[in-house]
Amino acid sequence: MKLEAHGIPTATICSTAFAGAARVQAAGRGFAALPIVEIPHPMHTASRSLVEGRAAEAAQSIAKALLEGAAARGALGEDILEDRIEIDADPVALEEFFFTHGWTDGLPVTPPTVASVAAMLAAAGRDPHETIGPIPPRMRVATIEKLAVNAVMAGCKPAYFPVVLAALDSVLDDNIRLYGIQTATNTSSALLIVNGPIVKELGLNARGNVFGQGNRANATIGRALQLILRNVGGDLPGETDMATHGHAGKFTFCIAENEDESPWEPLHVERGFKRGDSTVTAIGGSGPQNVFTYGCETGAEILDHFVGALTGLGHNNIIFPTGPLFVLSPEHAQTLARDGFDKQKIKQHLFEKARIPLTRFAARSITGLHHRRSRWFEIAGDPTHIGVADRINDINIVVAGGAGIHSQFVPTSFSYEPVTRLIRTKAGSAK
């Protein structure tokens, strides 16, 4: 679309399963006439001869799109959102209004009133006309007021809004690769990890059932981000979000680190912030995989189970070099610390031991790994295996959860690295 805007003709080639999403995304950015050439799906599992045949059949359509020229397509338009809407205050009518317009995630929302949005804005101390964006996938720019509207709809208290703003700022960083997270067939969504004094101030859950239901702060902060990405960014299932299965983190995916029960420095301190800073860290993550260390008594035995989880075929950190995230239960963390393992030693162990022989993969997979994980082969000096991270410090560890001999392996994807932002609690300040 950038090329077309500069008068350079293009032809966008999609398989039939994704052509609809491409048209919706183009229309959302004001360019419904973007020429799209469809090739029958599937492609990934099609034979080479079938792919070549489909390419030959598509050649005429590609040539036509290029020869017509960009000038005939029309200019890029601007996607304008309505500023205010007045509707019937009947509770049932209100609820149905939001469902009818597609402004919910499938669950009821809190109707945003002038007063509730004003309270949200006051808590952040930000100019309501200040803009943030563009927000993918449709690359819209939103005012702080529009973001406050979505925070109200998600059920946030006003005090949560600075965390929502910091979370949005973090996921919009280029290192998160949000557009890829939103539009791929993968299960990924942006995971938020909150650290610092604000965890206790807002009552965020860092303990038992940390990934689960029941805590307003965790649930609504993560949901507010997802509603912003939906209602402002245009991230819609089946239109722009093409996830094959998705996961519950697409509703809300927000946890806090259990710093009180961790034997090590917390994530935000590792990432260069002060312990007294309040931060939110984002990374592209999939649904957590439980690692149950039944019968293990030592740190070494626990690590063997972690390695086992990492060396199964099919998880994202084989393909994506992001580096896995481990959310350790306090019990596991304390056992590991007791036996002499700090975070760096755990990372070193996982980096060295969690390597999968290339002989376990199909020939085409090996070819793809040499392309997508080329940095591993350049850095690690191990041509016969693939590791789960290109570098030791690409592996991330946080402590969260309650009692029990369980930890969570969170496969990550798309993001180049985690991104951490300070939480601003009033204009010009950070918490």
Secondary structure, 3 states (H helix, E strand, C coil): CHHHHCCCCCCEEEEHHHHHHHHHHHHHCCCCCCCEEEECCCCCCCCHHHHHHHHHHHHHHHHHHHHHCHHHHCCCCCCCCCCCCCCCCCHHHHHHHHHHCCCCCCCCCCCCCHHHHHHHHHHHCCCCCCEEEEECCCCEEEEHHHHHHHHHHHCCCHHHHHHHHHHHHHHCCHHHCHHHHHHCCCCCEEEEEEECCHHHHHCCCCCCCCCCCCCHHHHHHHHHHHHHHHHCCCCCECCCECCCCCCHHHCCCEEECCHHHCCCCCHHHHCCCCCCCCEEEEEEECCCEEEECCCCCCHHHHHHHHHHHHCCCCCHHHHCCCCCEEEECHHHHHHHHHCCCCHHHHHHHHHHHCEEEHHHCCHHHHHHHHHHCHHHHHHCCCCCEEECCCCHHHCEEEECCCCCCEEEEECECCCCCCEEEECCCCCCCCC
